[in-house]
Amino acid sequence: MNSAAVRHGGDYVLYWMTANRRTGWNFALQHAADLAEELDKPLVVLEALRCDYPFASDRLHRFVLQGMADNARRLAGSAVNYFPFVERQRGQGKGLLAALAGRACQVVTDLYPGFFLPRMVESAARRIDVRLDQVDSCGVLPLAAADSAFALAHSFRRFLQQNLAVHLRAFPQADPLAGRSLRPVRRLPREVTDAYPRASDELLAAAPSALARLPIDHEVGVVQLDGGAAAGQRALDRFVADGLERYEQDRNHPDRDGTSGLSPWLHFGHVSAHQVVHEVLQHERWDEGKLASRATGARAGWWGVGTSAEAFLDQVVTWRELGFNAAFRMPAYDTYESLPSWARRTLEKHASDRRQHVVSLAEMEAAATQDRVWNAAQRQLRSEGRLHNYLRMLWGKKILEWSRDPTEALERMTRLNDRWALDGRDPNSTSGIFWVMGRYDRPWGPERDVVGTVRYMSSANTVRKVRMVRYLERWTP
């Protein structure tokens, strides 16, 4: 990421953990450990949490802090020096990375193409005077393997079917620290630890009293889901054991709640896509010989596993990594101007159409619209930090209909999703929002007011199509 050299006389290798907030299935940690062994130096892991990131809240902070506590437990007693730092006031962490990098042989960090992380890493690369490596551990297909963004899921799926097999043989190590002979760090430089004290046990426990003292959004409260690699692994184990075989038939029905529910842990890097794919393929007793020989782009039949496992792998590999491909390869991927030209034309043609309902952002945020189904989805989002996958599509379509113009609709979807959803601020959730506006889709007839030829969805049809009686009872006052 910069032209600086390795500092062979440095004290340690520094892994700056920013996106892959886990100690397993992590190419970046694996690379840092390899370097530490090669240079015969200790390994230091810095995991920091700012308080001024967009939409910082009790909800998001608690989830991240629980992951930090997991990492602290995992690395306690090992040769690795784990340094958790949590800002208690805005800007408190400024200079921390440079201070640690000033004594490092080399710095390693995570590649993550979304949110503010690319700008943060690029800025850090210019400021520090030692080599900075950025390592991709985002998905099964390396981001650099595709040299352009894809307009349709079908074309990306076909590309995967042509190119993925070699990468299925090169997964990261489940425990990249196992069997290592790393030199221990006796202690970090005093000038660093005095200026930037380690996070307290109270903070790492995400105690309500500790959260209350931080300058973050306290209106977005914590949820029952726990963050961290251990909780993520439990959720993955439950899904593979109990949910995978009925995934295809249950996933679209809110009453059955048949989705994997893994997106929060994937988003915060507590669970790896490689880990998820590995466990699903292991459950299916898969081997490489089962892969189809022809790349047709079809949703089913390529992996050579059960029907439900095929459907799930298409979601966690094709659709999830399609969003990361856009974030990595599409300029300004999260702006209105990045929509397909046909979608912009039809939305702009109908931008001045009379809306049947114009709903304010405050009414939307409070789930106080005239639509019972939409309100139920929004209440789930506020209460649990998640939207049912099928209802997320309808949720976005209604925002498009109820806003004064398409750019306002995009701003509202992004704000509501990124503020309240545990899996917001993610390339995958961004691609879902932009699908509402026509990305990865085609024109649909008949042409309608407001939405033009962008695909239309109605609450009435949704109630007829999916099973959600109990869901509506639960989320309607």
C-alpha positions in Angstrom: 0.0 0.0 0.0 3.1 2.3 0.1 6.6 2.5 -1.1 8.2 2.3 2.3 10.6 -0.6 3.1 10.6 -3.3 5.7 12.4 -2.2 8.8 14.5 -5.2 9.6 15.7 -3.7 12.9 12.2 -3.1 14.2 10.8 -4.7 17.4 7.8 -6.6 16.0 5.4 -7.2 13.2 2.2 -5.3 13.6 -1.2 -6.6 12.5 -3.7 -3.8 12.4 -7.0 -5.7 12.6 -9.7 -3.5 11.0 -12.2 -5.7 9.2 -11.4 -9.4 9.8 -11.9 -9.1 13.6 -11.2 -12.8 14.3 -8.2 -15.0 15.0 -9.2 -17.9 12.7 -9.8 -18.3 9.0 -8.0 -15.0 8.4 -5.5 -14.6 5.6 -4.2 -11.3 7.0 -3.4 -12.7 10.4 -1.8 -15.7 8.7 0.4 -13.4 6.6 1.4 -11.4 9.6 2.4 -14.6 11.5 4.3 -15.8 8.5 6.3 -12.5 8.4 6.9 -12.6 12.2 8.4 -16.1 11.8 10.4 -15.2 8.7 11.9 -12.1 10.4 12.2 -13.9 13.8 10.2 -11.1 15.5 7.3 -11.0 17.9 3.7 -10.4 16.6 1.5 -7.5 17.9 -2.2 -7.3 17.1 -3.8 -3.9 17.3 -7.6 -3.9 17.3 -9.1 -0.4 17.8 -12.6 1.0 17.9 -13.3 4.6 17.1 -16.3 6.5 18.5 -16.8 8.8 15.5 -17.5 6.3 12.7 -20.8 7.0 10.9 -23.8 5.6 12.9 -21.7 4.7 15.9 -24.2 3.5 18.5 -24.7 1.2 21.6 -25.9 -1.5 19.2 -22.9 -1.5 16.9 -20.3 -0.8 19.6 -21.5 -3.7 21.8 -21.3 -6.2 19.0 -17.7 -5.1 18.1 -16.7 -5.0 21.8 -17.9 -8.6 22.3 -15.7 -9.6 19.4 -12.7 -7.8 21.0 -13.4 -9.6 24.2 -13.4 -12.9 22.3 -10.1 -12.1 20.7 -8.6 -11.1 24.0 -9.5 -14.4 25.5 -8.2 -16.3 22.5 -4.8 -14.6 22.6 -4.4 -14.5 26.3 -1.4 -16.6 27.3 -0.1 -16.9 23.7 3.1 -15.3 22.4 1.0 -12.7 20.5 0.6 -9.4 22.2 -3.1 -8.3 21.7 -3.7 -4.6 22.1 -7.4 -3.6 22.3 -7.9 0.2 22.2 -11.4 1.8 22.5 -11.8 5.6 22.1 -13.6 7.2 25.0 -13.7 10.6 23.3 -13.5 11.6 19.6 -10.0 11.7 18.3 -8.4 10.0 21.3 -6.9 7.3 19.0 -5.3 9.7 16.6 -1.6 8.9 16.2 -1.9 5.4 17.8 -1.2 3.5 14.6 1.8 5.7 13.7 3.2 5.3 17.2 3.1 1.5 17.0 4.2 1.5 13.4 7.3 3.6 14.3 8.7 0.5 16.1 7.5 -2.1 13.7 9.3 -4.1 11.1 6.2 -4.1 8.9 2.5 -3.5 9.2 -0.3 -5.8 7.9 -3.9 -4.9 7.7 -7.2 -6.1 6.2 -8.6 -5.2 2.7 -12.2 -4.2 3.0 -13.7 -2.3 0.0 -16.7 -0.6 1.8 -17.7 2.0 4.3 -14.8 4.4 5.3 -12.1 1.7 5.6 -10.5 2.2 2.1 -9.9 5.9 2.8 -8.6 5.1 6.3 -6.1 2.6 5.1 -4.9 4.8 2.2 -4.4 7.7 4.6 -2.5 5.5 7.0 -0.3 4.2 4.2 0.8 7.7 3.4 1.5 8.6 7.1 3.6 5.7 8.3 7.2 5.2 7.3 7.3 1.4 7.1 5.9 -1.1 4.6 2.1 -1.7 4.8 0.6 -4.8 3.3 -3.2 -5.1 2.8 -4.6 -8.6 2.7 -7.9 -9.8 1.1 -9.9 -12.2 3.2 -13.3 -10.9 2.2 -14.6 -13.9 0.3 -13.9 -17.2 -1.5 -13.0 -15.4 -4.7 -10.2 -12.9 -4.3 -11.3 -9.4 -5.2 -8.5 -9.0 -7.6 -9.5 -12.1 -9.6 -12.1 -10.2 -11.5 -10.9 -7.1 -13.3 -14.2 -5.4 -13.7 -17.6 -5.0 -12.1 -20.5 -7.3 -13.2 -23.9 -6.0 -14.3 -25.8 -9.1 -13.6 -25.7 -12.0 -11.0 -25.9 -14.5 -13.9 -22.7 -13.2 -15.5 -20.8 -13.1 -12.2 -22.1 -16.6 -11.3 -20.7 -17.9 -14.7 -17.4 -16.2 -13.9 -17.3 -17.9 -10.5 -18.0 -21.3 -12.1 -15.2 -20.7 -14.5 -12.6 -19.5 -12.0 -13.5 -20.6 -8.4 -12.2 -24.1 -8.3 -8.6 -23.2 -7.8 -9.5 -20.9 -4.9 -11.4 -23.7 -3.2 -8.0 -25.4 -2.8 -6.5 -22.4 -1.1 -8.5 -21.6 2.0 -6.9 -19.8 5.0 -5.9 -21.9 7.9 -8.6 -22.4 10.5 -6.1 -21.5 13.2 -3.3 -19.5 11.7 -1.4 -19.4 15.0 -1.3 -23.1 15.7 2.2 -24.6 15.7 3.9 -21.3 15.5 7.2 -20.6 17.3 6.7 -16.8 17.7 8.9 -14.7 19.9 6.9 -13.2 22.8 6.6 -9.4 23.3 7.6 -8.5 26.8 5.8 -5.2 26.7 4.8 -2.5 24.3 6.7 0.9 24.3 5.8 2.8 27.5 5.2 6.0 25.5 2.5 4.2 23.5 0.7 2.5 26.4 0.8 5.7 28.5 -0.8 7.8 25.8 -3.2 5.1 24.6 -4.3 2.9 27.5 -5.7 -0.5 26.8 -9.4 -0.9 26.9 -10.7 -1.7 30.4 -12.4 -4.9 31.3 -15.6 -2.9 31.7 -15.4 -1.7 28.1 -14.6 -5.1 26.7 -17.6 -6.5 28.6 -19.7 -3.8 26.9 -21.2 -3.0 30.2 -24.2 -0.6 29.9 -22.5 1.9 32.2 -19.4 1.9 30.0 -21.4 2.4 26.8 -23.4 5.2 28.4 -20.3 7.3 28.9 -19.2 7.1 25.2 -20.1 9.9 22.7 -22.2 7.6 20.5 -25.9 7.2 19.5 -27.7 5.8 22.6 -31.1 5.8 20.9 -30.1 2.7 18.9 -30.0 0.3 21.7 -28.4 -3.1 22.1 -30.0 -6.3 20.8 -30.1 -9.8 22.1 -27.6 -11.2 19.5 -24.1 -11.4 20.9 -21.1 -10.4 18.8 -17.8 -12.3 18.5 -16.3 -15.3 16.9 -17.6 -17.7 19.5 -21.3 -16.5 19.1 -20.8 -16.5 15.3 -19.6 -20.1 15.4 -22.5 -21.2 17.5 -24.9 -19.6 15.0 -23.1 -21.3 12.1 -23.2 -24.7 13.9 -27.0 -24.3 14.5 -27.7 -23.4 10.9 -25.7 -26.2 9.4 -27.2 -28.8 11.8 -30.8 -27.6 11.9 -31.5 -25.1 9.1 -29.4 -26.0 6.0 -31.6 -28.9 4.8 -34.8 -26.8 4.8 -33.2 -23.5 3.7 -34.5 -23.5 0.2 -38.1 -24.1 1.2 -38.1 -21.9 4.3 -35.9 -18.9 3.6 -38.6 -16.7 2.0 -41.2 -17.3 4.6 -41.0 -14.9 7.6 -43.1 -17.3 9.8 -40.4 -20.0 9.3 -37.4 -17.7 9.8 -35.4 -20.1 7.7 -32.5 -17.8 6.7 -29.0 -18.5 8.1 -28.9 -15.2 10.2 -25.1 -15.1 9.8 -24.8 -11.7 8.1 -24.0 -9.7 11.3 -21.0 -11.9 12.1 -19.9 -11.9 8.5 -20.2 -8.1 8.4 -18.0 -7.5 11.4 -15.5 -10.1 10.4 -16.3 -12.4 13.4 -17.1 -15.2 11.0 -15.3 -15.8 7.7 -17.0 -16.7 4.3 -14.3 -19.4 3.9 -15.4 -20.9 7.3 -19.0 -20.9 6.3 -18.4 -22.5 2.9 -16.1 -25.0 4.4 -18.6 -26.2 7.0 -21.4 -26.4 4.5 -19.3 -28.4 2.1 -18.1 -30.7 4.9 -21.7 -31.3 6.0 -22.5 -32.2 2.3 -19.6 -34.6 2.2 -18.3 -32.6 -0.8 -15.2 -33.1 -2.9 -13.9 -31.2 -5.9 -14.9 -34.0 -8.3 -18.6 -33.0 -7.7 -18.2 -29.6 -9.4 -20.0 -29.4 -12.8 -17.7 -29.3 -15.7 -19.6 -26.6 -17.6 -20.1 -23.0 -16.5 -23.6 -22.2 -17.4 -24.3 -19.4 -14.9 -27.3 -21.5 -13.6 -28.2 -21.0 -9.9 -28.3 -24.7 -9.2 -26.3 -27.8 -10.1 -22.8 -26.4 -10.2 -21.6 -27.3 -6.7 -22.9 -30.9 -6.8 -24.5 -30.8 -3.3 -28.1 -30.9 -2.1 -30.7 -28.5 -3.4 -30.8 -26.4 -0.2 -27.0 -26.3 0.1 -26.8 -25.1 -3.6 -29.3 -22.4 -2.8 -27.4 -21.3 0.3 -24.0 -21.3 -1.4 -25.5 -19.2 -4.2 -26.4 -16.6 -1.6 -23.2 -16.6 0.5 -20.9 -16.8 -2.5 -22.6 -15.4 -5.6 -24.8 -12.7 -4.2 -22.6 -11.7 -1.2 -19.4 -11.5 -3.3 -21.2 -9.7 -6.1 -21.6 -6.8 -3.7 -18.0 -6.9 -2.8 -17.0 -7.0 -6.5 -19.0 -3.8 -7.0 -17.5 -2.1 -4.0 -14.0 -3.0 -5.2 -14.3 -2.4 -9.0 -17.2 0.1 -9.5 -16.3 3.7 -9.1 -18.6 5.4 -6.5 -20.5 2.2 -6.2 -22.7 3.6 -3.4 -23.9 6.7 -5.2 -27.1 7.2 -7.3 -24.9 7.8 -10.4 -23.6 4.2 -10.3 -27.1 2.8 -11.1 -27.6 1.3 -14.6 -28.4 3.9 -17.2 -31.8 2.3 -17.9 -32.8 2.5 -14.2 -31.7 6.2 -13.9 -33.7 7.1 -17.1 -36.9 5.5 -16.0 -36.7 6.8 -12.4 -35.9 10.3 -13.5 -38.7 10.2 -16.1 -41.2 9.4 -13.3 -39.5 11.5 -10.5 -42.2 14.2 -10.7 -45.1 11.7 -10.7 -47.7 12.2 -8.0 -47.1 9.9 -5.0 -50.1 8.1 -3.6 -48.4 8.5 -0.2 -45.5 10.7 0.8 -44.1 9.5 4.1 -41.6 11.5 6.2 -38.3 9.9 7.3 -39.4 10.3 10.9 -42.6 8.3 10.2 -40.5 5.6 8.5 -38.0 5.5 11.3 -40.8 5.2 13.9 -42.6 2.5 11.8 -45.6 4.8 11.7 -46.6 4.5 8.1 -50.0 3.4 6.7 -48.6 0.0 5.6 -48.9 -2.8 8.2 -46.4 -5.1 6.5 -43.7 -2.4 6.1 -44.2 -1.3 9.7 -43.7 -4.9 10.9 -40.4 -5.1 9.0 -39.2 -1.8 10.4 -40.1 -2.8 13.9 -38.1 -5.9 13.6 -35.2 -3.9 12.3 -35.4 -1.5 15.2 -35.8 -4.2 17.8 -33.5 -7.0 16.5 -31.1 -5.2 14.2 -32.1 -7.2 11.2 -34.6 -7.4 8.4 -36.0 -10.7 7.1 -34.2 -11.2 3.7 -37.4 -11.4 1.6 -39.0 -8.4 3.4 -35.9 -6.3 2.9 -36.7 -6.1 -0.8 -40.3 -5.0 -0.1 -39.1 -2.6 2.6 -36.8 -0.9 0.1 -39.4 -0.8 -2.7 -41.9 1.0 -0.5 -39.3 3.6 0.5 -38.8 4.2 -3.2 -42.6 4.8 -3.7 -43.0 7.0 -0.7 -40.1 9.4 -1.2 -40.3 12.6 -3.1 -37.7 11.5 -5.7 -35.3 8.5 -6.2 -32.2 10.2 -4.7 -34.1 10.9 -1.5 -35.3 7.3 -1.5 -31.7 6.1 -1.7 -30.6 8.4 1.1 -33.4 7.1 3.3 -32.8 3.5 2.6 -29.1 3.9 3.4 -29.7 5.8 6.6 -32.3 3.5 8.0 -30.3 0.4 7.1 -26.9 1.7 8.2 -28.2 3.1 11.5 -30.4 0.2 12.7 -29.1 -3.0 11.0 -26.2 -4.9 12.4 -25.3 -5.9 8.9 -25.6 -2.4 7.5 -22.6 -0.4 6.2 -21.6 -3.5 4.2 -21.1 -4.0 0.4 -23.6 -6.8 0.5 -26.3 -4.7 2.1 -25.5 -1.8 -0.2 -26.0 -4.1 -3.2 -29.4 -5.1 -1.8 -30.4 -1.4 -1.5 -29.2 -0.7 -5.1 -31.1 -3.8 -6.3 -34.3 -2.0 -5.2 -33.3 0.8 -7.6 -32.6 -1.6 -10.5 -29.0 -2.8 -10.2 -28.5 -6.4 -11.1 -32.0 -6.4 -12.6 -33.7 -5.6 -15.9 -36.7 -3.4 -16.9 -40.1 -4.8 -16.0 -43.5 -4.1 -17.5 -46.0 -2.6 -17.3 -44.5 0.8 -16.8 -45.9 2.4 -13.6 -46.1 5.7 -11.9 -43.1 6.6 -9.7 -41.1 3.4 -10.3 -41.3 3.3 -14.1 -40.0 0.0 -15.3 -38.0 -0.8 -12.1 -39.4 -4.0 -10.6 -42.5 -3.4 -8.5 -43.5 -5.1 -5.3 -46.6 -4.7 -3.2 -47.4 -5.6 0.4 -50.7 -7.2 -0.6 -48.9 -9.6 -3.1 -46.2 -10.3 -0.5 -48.8 -11.4 2.1 -50.3 -13.7 -0.5 -47.0 -15.1 -1.6 -45.2 -15.8 1.7 -46.2 -17.1 5.0 -46.2 -14.3 7.6 -49.3 -14.5 9.7 -47.4 -15.1 12.9 -44.7 -12.6 11.9 -47.4 -9.9 11.5 -48.9 -10.8 14.8 -45.6 -10.6 16.5 -44.5 -7.2 15.0 -47.9 -5.4 15.0 -48.8 -3.6 18.3 
